[in-house]
Amino acid sequence: MKTDTIIKREGINALISQLGYVDAERFIVLITKEPFDYTKWREQSLDEGLSVRQLSQKAMIYSQKE
């Protein structure tokens, strides 16, 4: 079982590898700055096979609706 630290590090690295440093930072700020129910959004909006960039764009659009 992975530790929380390892999961966070791997998640950050995945975001950076797909979005680059600036957009990865923007994504993190967007999902932490506003009230956002990730679980609810995921159940309603997450499609299999999306790239991290596509997922980020859908998350940003969803968070602007709330």
N, C-alpha and C positions, 0 to 999 in steps of 0.2 A: 504494500500500500504506500502510495506517495504521500509525502508530508505536504502541508499547506504551502510551505515555502517553495517546494519544488513545483507544485502546480501553478503557483503564481508566476514563478520564473519562466516556466514553459509557456504559459499563456501570454506573457509579455513578449517573449521571443517569437511566438506565432504571429501576434499582431504586428510586430516590427517587421518580420520577414514578408508579410503580405501587404502592409500599409505604409511601411517606412516609419521613421521615428516621429515625424510631425503628425501624421494622420493617426498613428497609434495613440499618441498623447491626446489628440482631439477626441478620439473614440472613448477613451477612459474618462476624460472630463465630461463628455456628454452623458454617459450612462451613470456617472456618480453625482453630477450636479443637479439633475432634475429628478423629481419623484418618478420612479420607473420600476414597474413590476416585471422583472426579467422572466420569471416563471410564467406569468400570464401571457406575455408577449411571445415567448418561445412556443407555448402550446398553440397559439393562434397563428403565428407567422413564420415559424422556422420551417424551411423547406430543405430536404436532403440535397446534398450536392452543391450547396452555395459556397462560393469562395469567401474568405474572410472579408474582403472588400465589399462583396454583395451583402453579406450579413451586416456589416457595419452600416451600409447605406440604408438597409431596411430598418435597422435599430434607430438610426437618426430620424427617419421619417416617422416611425411609430412614436418616438418620444415627443415629437413636435405636435402630435395629435392630442396627447394627454393633457 
